[in-house]
Structure formats: C-alpha cells, structure tokens
C-alpha cells in the first residue's frame, strides 16, 4: 500500500511538472536564447533534409563556429555536443513532420522525468518528506519551468546527471553488475550532452571512497568497468570532432576572458542576480540557506556538499560563460531543490512550543510562496517572442523562395531569423557578395527586418521580391 501511495504522489508531481511546462509550447524559436535553440533545432531538421547523420550534425549557417581556425564552414558542421537530444527528436520529425513542438515536448518529458530520479536519489540519503519536497520544488520552480521546455540539450543533461548519481548510489549499495553498467551508461550520456558533467566526478569519487572504506568494499573490476563505460564514448567523440575545428565553438572565452572571476561583479551576478533573484526568487534562496545549516547525517552532508561543491568548481572554472549565460546554471537546480527542501524540513522541526511550530510553518510556507511568485515575476518575460517580424518574414520567405535558395538573414548573428526561413545561409550582413556569387550557384536572397544602410544599398542594386512595413525580401542572384 505504501508503494502505491508513493507512486501516486510521484505521478501527481510528474503530471504537474509536465503540464506547467506546456506553457506556450507552440511558440516559435524567437524567445530567450533563441540563437542556441535555433542552432539545435536546425540540426534535427537537417537530419530530415539531408539524411540521418548523427556523427556529422549540420546546422543552417555557412559561417564557421571558430574563427581561430578558418573563416568558412561550407559543410555547415555543428559539433557542439554529441546530438543525443536531436536523435531523440528525429523519429518524431520523421513520422509526424518538422515542428518545434516535438522538440519542446522532448525537453518537457525529460525535465519532468528528472523528478523520479531526484526523488529516489534524495530518499537514499534523506527522509521521504525531503525527497517529495525537493521533487515538488524542482517541478514548480519558474526558472526551471522555462528551461524545462527549451530546444536545447540542457534539460536532457540534467536528467542524465541526476540519474547517473542515482544509479551510482544504487550500484554501490547493492553491488550488482548491471547497476554499474547502467551507472556508466548514464554518466557517459551526461558527459556526451555536456562535457562539464565531468565535475560530478567529485560526488561520485566520494561515494566510491566511502564504499571502498566500508566493511563490504566494492570490487575494483566493477569500478574499472564503470570508468570504461563512462569515458570511452566521449573520448571517441572528441577524437572524431577534433578533425573538424570549423564546426566547433571557440570555447576559450568561456573560462575567464573578461577577467571577472572572483571580482565583486562575479559574485553579484551569480549569487545575487542569478541564484537569489532569477532562479530561487528570493524565498527559495532563504530556504537553501536554512538547508545548508540544518542538522544532517554525515552521509547526507558529505554527498550533498560534494555535489554542490563540484558545481561551484564548474562555476569558478567557466567563469565568463556562467556570467554570460544563465542556463549554464541549470545543473544546480536539483541540488538547490534538495537544500531548499532540507530548509523547509528544518523550519518545521525547530521550536518547542505550539506557537513556535505554527510560526515556523507559516515562515516556510511564505518563503515557498515567495519563491514561486517572485520567481515567476523574474522569468515570465523569458517566454515572450522578442521579434514577431522575423517569424512573419521567415514564413513568407519559406513560401515564395526556391527550395535551394541561400538566404542572408541579418539579425545580430542570431540564427533564429535564418531558421524561420527554412533555408541555409548567413546570420549577419554579407559584404563580399561578388565572391559569394562566384562560390555558390544557388539563388541568393536578402531577407531583412531592418531598414538600415546595408538593406538600402542592396535594395538599390537588386530587385525587390516582396515588401511590407515589417520586412523586405530582395533577390541578389
């Protein structure tokens, strides 16, 4: 009966998480971080256009991803990460047609499924109350709702990361070979989706060392098996993509190119603006603080803090990247949810008299409500389409332009505009037009939503195909 009750509550939280992540599920790729979403979605769409080639993912832009090696990327390679996310969406595109809804639904599904992994992992170290509460916080945290339905591999990475920690814990507890294999597979997927998943070696190492020093130490052979399964796929992928530097992002700038590490602005942006305001809505940050100081068992303390410290290490190493992109902090959400849940449990336990317990319960509930209310206030704008004109212009271009046309879609190098046209091309102004004409025999068009000097100069020398108050389409070749 207890198991059925547990399953019922978990399914209820899962359903709640799934439903709230359906908000604006049909919106086009023109919302916050549209550039990364457009690149990701274009890889899957090109699986349909050019064939299923996961070892050679391609996006829509003809520009290189890494200026340090070359200024051209004629094959449009996109080696950001192994395209597991795109592989999962591909069957939906293949059977039901290309539609960004399917991409968002896959993100929604895996973000919601993380609740199960988070619950069972937390329950191994803490009370059932903390496990349920952490799962509920993960489900309802407004910032996590937005990033639980974006067209990016990050929600999938979080699912793999939490699930890998769960299976490592189960493997060390039960010492079954199939659990070590599953732990290795999920950790391999964690690293393949985002290489910075390597920082989770810290909590994994803690778990391994604690088991090795126990009365029933785990066999070294099973550890070797786990390590081989975990790291071999990424090493093979890295060896493969290093042959195509033009298809890889220049990641050097992510570390500390702005010299912001440990400066006052570093702490202000990450601790105050991101964790306190944006992610935890003030109230959740207070709950996390209560959770950090709450009494815990030695096993709880060492595992949770090793997990948190591993992510702080990532924060410090990739300093500029974390300050620049808020979604880099998405892996923090599970462990922050746990600490917030520990904070609620702590508040409910302290106090001797009835009025103290009631006051503490009201405080916990108020902080929880503040987390959701202020969190929603902070993130509601993320769902908005930033420029409906690029959607309108892209749809029209897709209707009237030849299928083999190349498109110049200048939008501050954001590929979201080019993505709307359903064509390959360029994401900013192209000035060497004569060279481009010689290089490509395809028809070439400018699709612009800006009445700038560049558009005016192209318009003066080439015929206009279609024009409205919001956009213009010009034939160049």
C-alpha positions, 0 to 999 in steps of 0.5 A: 500500500505504501508503494502505491501511495508513493507512486501516486504522489510521484505521478501527481508531481510528474503530471504537474511538472509536465503540464506547467511546462506546456506553457506556450509550447507552440511558440516559435524559436524567437524567445530567450536564447533563441540563437542556441535553440535555433542552432539545435533545432536546425540540426534535427531538421537537417537530419530530415533534409539531408539524411540521418547523420548523427556523427556529422550534425549540420546546422543552417549557417555557412559561417564557421563556429571558430574563427581561430581556425578558418573563416568558412564552414561550407559543410555547415558542421555543428559539433557542439555536443554529441546530438543525443537530444536531436536523435531523440527528436528525429523519429518524431520529425520523421513520422509526424513532420518538422515542428518545434513542438516535438522538440519542446515536448522532448525537453518537457518529458525529460525535465519532468522525468528528472523528478523520479530520479531526484526523488529516489536519489534524495530518499537514499540519503534523506527522509521521504518528506525531503525527497517529495519536497525537493521533487515538488520544488524542482517541478514548480520552480519558474526558472526551471519551468522555462528551461524545462521546455527549451530546444536545447540539450540542457534539460536532457543533461540534467536528467542524465546527471541526476540519474547517473548519481542515482544509479551510482548510489544504487550500484554501490549499495547493492553491488550488482553488475548491471547497476554499474553498467547502467551507472556508466551508461548514464554518466557517459550520456551526461558527459556526451550532452555536456562535457562539464558533467565531468565535475560530478566526478567529485560526488561520485569519487566520494561515494566510491571512497566511502564504499571502498572504506566500508566493511563490504568494499566494492570490487575494483573490476566493477569500478574499472568497468564503470570508468570504461563505460563512462569515458570511452564514448566521449573520448571517441567523440572528441577524437572524431570532432577534433578533425573538424575545428570549423564546426566547433565553438571557440570555447576559450572565452568561456573560462575567464576572458573578461577577467571577472572571476572572483571580482565583486561583479562575479559574485553579484551576478551569480549569487545575487542576480542569478541564484537569489533573484532569477532562479530561487526568487528570493524565498527559495534562496532563504530556504537553501540557506536554512538547508545548508545549516540544518542538522544532517547525517554525515552521509547526507552532508558529505554527498550533498556538499560534494555535489554542490561543491563540484558545481561551484568548481564548474562555476569558478572554472567557466567563469565568463560563460556562467556570467554570460549565460544563465542556463549554464546554471541549470545543473544546480537546480536539483541540488538547490531543490534538495537544500531548499527542501532540507530548509523547509524540513528544518523550519518545521522541526525547530521550536518547542512550543505550539506557537513556535511550530505554527510560526515556523510553518507559516515562515516556510510556507511564505518563503515557498510562496515567495519563491514561486511568485517572485520567481515567476515575476523574474522569468515570465518575460523569458517566454515572450517572442522578442521579434514577431517580424522575423517569424512573419518574414521567415514564413513568407520567405519559406513560401515564395523562395526556391527550395535551394535558395541561400538566404542572408538573414541579418539579425545580430548573428542570431540564427533564429531569423535564418531558421524561420526561413527554412533555408541555409545561409548567413546570420549577419550582413554579407559584404563580399557578395561578388565572391559569394556569387562566384562560390555558390550557384544557388539563388541568393536572397536578402531577407531583412527586418531592418531598414538600415544602410546595408538593406538600402544599398542592396535594395538599390542594386537588386530587385525587390521580391516582396515588401511590407512595413515589417520586412523586405525580401530582395533577390541578389542572384 
